Amino acid sequence: MPMQEPQRRLLGPFNSTCTGVPHLELSANQTGPWCLHVSIPDGLFLSLGLVSLVENVLVVISIAKNQNLHSPMYYFICCLALSDLLVSVSIVLETTLILVLEAGALATWVTVVQQLDNVIDVLICGSMVSSLCFLGAIAVDRYISIFYALRYHSIVTLPWARWAIVAIWVASISSSTLFVAYYNHTAVLLCLVTFFLATLALMVVLYVHMLARAHQHAQAIAQLHKRQHLVHHGFRLKGAATLTILLGIFFLCWGPFFLYLTLIVLCPKHPTCGCFFKNLNLFLALIIFNSIVDPLIYAFRSQELRMTLKEVLLCSW
């Protein structure tokens, strides 16, 4: 991946779409001395990837082990964990390959490295797309469980969930292959950015609506118990905090990377945008960090999953 700095820099095209800047060569005098460049050591990538790998593997094993967790909601959470695991592993693989190449190894295996890099590119892009898809699927599942509670089990059936999961994986792999193959087209970047914005909008609308419904429910309970003001105030604080954490982490971890892609289209040669481009490694580290946080938000809040996790850790199979 021909890159202008020691960012995600292998030999393939993916840096031009999901991890790089196409034909972007901004010198130091173009970006200016005032540019803020946050250096992310390769060791930090490897450490974050390892933590994410262990954490998400435990989620997958726990859900697979406990038959009570074999429901559509936990299937989506399991697939989110698998997607996050692939995001981290693929970026760690790329980092490892970079270190091996910089050490002078594989110098005579350029063709093999090129093909391996293309595979890693598809893996990174596909896992990112699938991770966003499953975040959206979890939001839809929770929305249906709240607004259509009596019909939930007839709407979200196991066969339906399995078909949805298969469709998401097929779409993610297919789209990522096309993205990598046509990396030098602006339409590819616009599709990725549009997909992120659509996922963000979907999550905001659904979770805000769920918060409003929960607020109405708390209001009705408060009226029955004559503690309306106290319950309202406590619920608003708790609900707003939960919603802020959920959407805030999603936006803060994914937003900079997709802003990066947007700026590639809007201002690839502008000095100010060039400063932003210099921090690609930071944006990728944030995505890996998100894969560490996701299990804490979506999986480990379940008491039964935590109990199963404890059994797994104690090897009481």
C-alpha positions as CSV (number, residue, x, y, z in Angstrom):
1,M,0.0,0.0,0.0
2,P,2.0,3.0,-1.1
3,M,1.6,5.6,1.6
4,Q,3.2,8.9,2.3
5,E,4.0,8.1,5.9
6,P,4.4,5.1,8.2
7,Q,0.7,5.0,8.6
8,R,-1.2,1.8,7.5
9,R,1.2,1.3,4.6
10,L,1.5,-2.0,2.8
11,L,1.4,-2.6,-1.0
12,G,-2.2,-3.0,-1.8
13,P,-5.0,-0.6,-2.7
14,F,-7.0,-0.6,0.5
15,N,-5.2,2.3,2.0
16,S,-6.9,4.3,-0.7
17,T,-10.3,3.5,0.5
18,C,-10.5,2.3,4.2
19,T,-7.0,2.9,5.4
20,G,-5.3,5.5,3.3
21,V,-5.3,8.5,1.0
22,P,-5.3,8.0,-2.8
23,H,-2.4,9.8,-4.5
24,L,-2.0,12.0,-1.5
25,E,1.5,13.4,-0.9
26,L,1.4,16.4,1.3
27,S,4.8,17.6,2.4
28,A,5.5,19.1,5.8
29,N,5.6,22.7,4.4
30,Q,2.1,22.1,2.8
31,T,0.6,21.1,6.1
32,G,2.4,23.6,8.2
33,P,4.3,23.4,11.5
34,W,1.1,23.9,13.4
35,C,-0.3,20.5,12.5
36,L,-1.1,18.2,15.4
37,H,0.1,14.7,14.6
38,V,-0.7,12.0,17.2
39,S,1.8,9.2,16.9
40,I,0.4,5.7,17.6
41,P,3.1,3.1,18.1
42,D,2.7,-0.2,16.4
43,G,2.9,-1.8,19.8
44,L,-0.3,-0.1,20.9
45,F,-2.1,-1.5,17.8
46,L,-0.9,-4.9,18.7
47,S,-1.9,-4.5,22.4
48,L,-5.4,-3.1,21.6
49,G,-5.9,-5.9,19.0
50,L,-5.0,-8.6,21.5
51,V,-7.3,-7.2,24.2
52,S,-10.1,-7.0,21.6
53,L,-9.4,-10.5,20.4
54,V,-9.5,-12.1,23.9
55,E,-12.6,-10.1,24.9
56,N,-14.7,-10.9,21.8
57,V,-13.6,-14.5,21.7
58,L,-15.0,-14.9,25.2
59,V,-18.3,-13.3,24.1
60,V,-18.6,-15.7,21.2
61,I,-17.7,-18.8,23.3
62,S,-20.1,-17.7,26.1
63,I,-23.0,-17.4,23.8
64,A,-22.2,-20.6,22.0
65,K,-21.9,-22.5,25.3
66,N,-25.2,-21.4,26.9
67,Q,-28.3,-22.7,25.2
68,N,-30.4,-20.0,26.9
69,L,-28.5,-17.4,24.9
70,H,-29.4,-18.9,21.6
71,S,-31.9,-16.2,20.7
72,P,-32.0,-13.6,17.9
73,M,-30.7,-10.8,20.1
74,Y,-27.7,-12.8,21.3
75,Y,-27.1,-14.1,17.8
76,F,-26.7,-10.4,16.7
77,I,-24.5,-9.7,19.7
78,C,-22.4,-12.7,18.9
79,C,-22.0,-11.6,15.2
80,L,-21.1,-8.1,16.4
81,A,-18.4,-9.6,18.6
82,L,-17.1,-11.7,15.6
83,S,-17.1,-8.6,13.4
84,D,-15.2,-6.6,16.0
85,L,-12.8,-9.5,16.4
86,L,-12.1,-9.5,12.7
87,V,-11.6,-5.7,12.6
88,S,-9.0,-6.0,15.3
89,V,-7.3,-9.1,14.0
90,S,-7.1,-7.8,10.4
91,I,-5.6,-4.5,11.5
92,V,-3.1,-6.4,13.7
93,L,-2.2,-8.6,10.8
94,E,-1.5,-5.6,8.7
95,T,0.6,-4.1,11.4
96,T,2.5,-7.3,11.8
97,L,3.1,-7.5,8.1
98,I,4.3,-4.0,8.0
99,L,6.9,-4.7,10.8
100,V,8.1,-7.8,8.9
101,L,8.5,-5.9,5.7
102,E,10.3,-3.1,7.5
103,A,12.7,-5.7,9.0
104,G,13.7,-6.6,5.4
105,A,11.9,-10.0,5.4
106,L,9.7,-11.1,2.5
107,A,11.5,-8.7,0.1
108,T,11.6,-11.4,-2.5
109,W,7.9,-12.4,-2.0
110,V,6.4,-9.2,-3.4
111,T,3.6,-11.0,-5.4
112,V,2.7,-13.1,-2.4
113,V,2.7,-10.1,-0.1
114,Q,0.5,-8.2,-2.6
115,Q,-2.1,-11.0,-2.7
116,L,-2.0,-11.4,1.1
117,D,-2.4,-7.6,1.5
118,N,-5.5,-7.7,-0.8
119,V,-7.0,-10.4,1.4
120,I,-6.3,-8.3,4.5
121,D,-7.9,-5.3,2.8
122,V,-11.1,-7.1,2.0
123,L,-11.1,-8.5,5.6
124,I,-10.7,-5.1,7.2
125,C,-13.3,-3.4,5.0
126,G,-15.8,-6.3,5.2
127,S,-15.5,-6.5,9.0
128,M,-16.0,-2.8,9.4
129,V,-19.1,-2.9,7.2
130,S,-20.5,-6.0,9.0
131,S,-19.8,-4.4,12.4
132,L,-21.8,-1.3,11.5
133,C,-24.6,-3.6,10.1
134,F,-24.9,-5.6,13.3
135,L,-24.9,-2.4,15.4
136,G,-27.9,-1.4,13.4
137,A,-29.5,-4.8,13.6
138,I,-29.2,-4.8,17.4
139,A,-30.9,-1.4,17.5
140,V,-33.7,-2.7,15.3
141,D,-34.1,-5.8,17.4
142,R,-34.4,-3.8,20.6
143,Y,-36.8,-1.4,19.0
144,I,-39.1,-4.2,18.0
145,S,-38.9,-5.8,21.4
146,I,-40.1,-2.6,23.0
147,F,-42.7,-1.3,20.5
148,Y,-44.0,-4.7,19.4
149,A,-43.4,-6.7,22.6
150,L,-46.4,-9.0,22.3
151,R,-45.6,-9.8,18.7
152,Y,-41.8,-9.8,19.1
153,H,-41.3,-13.6,19.0
154,S,-43.5,-13.9,15.9
155,I,-41.7,-11.1,14.1
156,V,-38.1,-11.8,15.1
157,T,-37.9,-15.5,14.7
158,L,-34.7,-17.6,14.7
159,P,-35.0,-18.4,11.0
160,W,-35.5,-14.7,10.2
161,A,-32.5,-13.8,12.4
162,R,-30.3,-16.4,10.7
163,W,-31.3,-15.2,7.2
164,A,-30.6,-11.6,8.3
165,I,-27.1,-12.7,9.6
166,V,-26.3,-14.5,6.4
167,A,-27.5,-11.6,4.3
168,I,-25.3,-9.1,6.3
169,W,-22.2,-11.3,5.9
170,V,-22.7,-11.8,2.2
171,A,-23.4,-8.1,1.6
172,S,-20.4,-7.1,3.7
173,I,-17.9,-9.4,1.9
174,S,-19.3,-8.6,-1.5
175,S,-19.3,-4.8,-1.0
176,S,-15.8,-4.9,0.6
177,T,-14.5,-6.8,-2.5
178,L,-16.0,-4.2,-4.8
179,F,-14.6,-1.3,-2.6
180,V,-11.1,-2.7,-2.8
181,A,-11.4,-3.5,-6.5
182,Y,-12.6,0.0,-7.3
183,Y,-10.7,1.9,-4.6
184,N,-9.7,4.8,-6.9
185,H,-13.3,5.8,-7.6
186,T,-14.8,8.6,-5.5
187,A,-18.1,6.8,-5.5
188,V,-16.6,4.1,-3.3
189,L,-15.7,6.6,-0.6
190,L,-19.1,8.3,-0.9
191,C,-20.8,4.9,-0.5
192,L,-18.9,4.1,2.7
193,V,-19.5,7.6,4.2
194,T,-23.2,7.4,3.3
195,F,-23.5,4.0,4.8
196,F,-22.0,5.2,8.1
197,L,-24.3,8.3,8.2
198,A,-27.3,6.0,7.5
199,T,-26.3,3.7,10.3
200,L,-25.8,6.6,12.7
201,A,-29.2,8.1,11.8
202,L,-30.9,4.8,12.2
203,M,-29.4,4.3,15.7
204,V,-30.2,7.9,16.8
205,V,-33.8,7.7,15.7
206,L,-34.5,4.3,17.2
207,Y,-32.7,4.8,20.5
208,V,-34.2,8.3,21.0
209,H,-37.7,6.8,20.3
210,M,-37.0,4.0,22.7
211,L,-35.9,6.5,25.3
212,A,-39.1,8.5,24.8
213,R,-41.2,5.3,25.2
214,A,-39.4,4.3,28.4
215,H,-39.9,7.8,29.7
216,Q,-43.6,7.5,29.2
217,H,-43.6,4.1,30.9
218,A,-41.7,5.6,33.9
219,Q,-44.2,8.5,34.0
220,A,-47.2,6.1,34.2
221,I,-45.5,4.1,37.0
222,A,-44.6,7.3,38.9
223,Q,-48.2,8.5,38.8
224,L,-49.4,5.2,40.3
225,H,-46.9,5.5,43.1
226,K,-47.3,9.2,43.7
227,R,-43.5,9.8,43.2
228,Q,-43.7,11.5,39.8
229,H,-41.1,14.2,40.2
230,L,-38.4,12.0,41.8
231,V,-38.8,9.2,39.4
232,H,-38.9,11.5,36.4
233,H,-35.7,13.2,37.4
234,G,-33.9,10.0,38.1
235,F,-35.1,8.4,34.9
236,R,-34.2,11.4,32.7
237,L,-30.7,11.4,34.1
238,K,-30.1,7.6,33.8
239,G,-31.8,7.4,30.3
240,A,-29.9,10.4,29.0
241,A,-26.6,9.1,30.3
242,T,-27.1,5.7,28.8
243,L,-28.1,7.1,25.4
244,T,-25.2,9.5,25.5
245,I,-22.7,6.8,26.2
246,L,-24.1,4.4,23.6
247,L,-24.3,6.9,20.7
248,G,-21.4,9.0,21.9
249,I,-18.9,6.1,21.9
250,F,-20.2,5.0,18.5
251,F,-19.8,8.5,17.0
252,L,-16.4,9.3,18.6
253,C,-14.9,5.9,17.6
254,W,-16.2,5.7,14.1
255,G,-16.8,9.3,13.2
256,P,-13.2,10.5,12.7
257,F,-12.4,7.7,10.3
258,F,-15.4,8.4,8.1
259,L,-14.7,12.2,8.3
260,Y,-11.3,11.2,7.1
261,L,-12.8,9.5,4.0
262,T,-15.1,12.5,3.4
263,L,-12.2,14.9,3.4
264,I,-10.3,12.8,0.9
265,V,-13.2,13.6,-1.5
266,L,-13.7,17.2,-0.5
267,C,-10.1,18.6,0.0
268,P,-7.4,16.0,-0.7
269,K,-4.7,18.8,-1.2
270,H,-5.7,21.4,1.3
271,P,-3.2,22.0,4.2
272,T,-5.8,21.8,6.9
273,C,-7.2,18.5,5.6
274,G,-3.6,17.3,5.3
275,C,-3.2,17.7,9.1
276,F,-6.2,15.5,9.6
277,F,-4.8,12.9,7.2
278,K,-1.7,12.6,9.3
279,N,-3.7,11.1,12.1
280,L,-5.0,8.0,10.3
281,N,-3.4,5.6,12.8
282,L,-5.3,7.4,15.6
283,F,-8.6,6.9,13.8
284,L,-7.9,3.2,13.3
285,A,-6.9,2.8,17.0
286,L,-10.2,4.4,17.9
287,I,-12.0,1.7,15.8
288,I,-10.1,-1.0,17.6
289,F,-11.0,0.6,20.9
290,N,-14.6,0.5,19.9
291,S,-14.3,-3.2,19.4
292,I,-13.1,-3.4,23.0
293,V,-16.0,-1.3,24.3
294,D,-18.8,-2.9,22.3
295,P,-18.9,-6.1,24.5
296,L,-19.1,-3.9,27.6
297,I,-22.1,-2.1,26.2
298,Y,-24.0,-4.9,24.4
299,A,-22.9,-8.2,25.9
300,F,-21.6,-8.0,29.5
301,R,-24.6,-6.1,30.8
302,S,-26.5,-9.4,30.6
303,Q,-26.3,-11.2,33.9
304,E,-26.7,-14.6,32.4
305,L,-23.9,-13.9,29.9
306,R,-21.7,-12.7,32.7
307,M,-22.4,-16.0,34.6
308,T,-21.6,-18.0,31.6
309,L,-18.4,-16.0,31.1
310,K,-17.4,-16.8,34.6
311,E,-17.9,-20.5,34.0
312,V,-15.8,-20.2,30.8
313,L,-13.0,-18.5,32.6
314,L,-13.1,-21.1,35.4
315,C,-13.1,-23.8,32.7
316,S,-16.2,-25.5,34.2
317,W,-17.5,-26.9,31.0
